[in-house]
Amino acid sequence: MPQSVFGSYGQIYLENQPGSQRFDLTTGEVKTVIPTAENVSAVFGKDGVETEIQVGRCAKHWASLASIGCLISTNG
């Protein structure tokens, strides 16, 4: 189900995550998301591996200091 996400640097983009594949519907980028602990995932993408920590509707990617995204709406 597509979601609108407010990302770092103020951009808004659409993403969809069926299973372990996360698709950025704005750029076409695909990432693989593997849960490693409660609210923590390893995210594999074109730039390597990031550790993602989810807190409520916001996530922090520890491989990139400026990469914070928050879900701003959902369909369902």
Helices and strands as residue ranges (DSSP letters): E 3-6, G 8-10, E 12-16, E 21-24, E 30-37, E 40-45, E 48-55, E 58-61, E 68-74
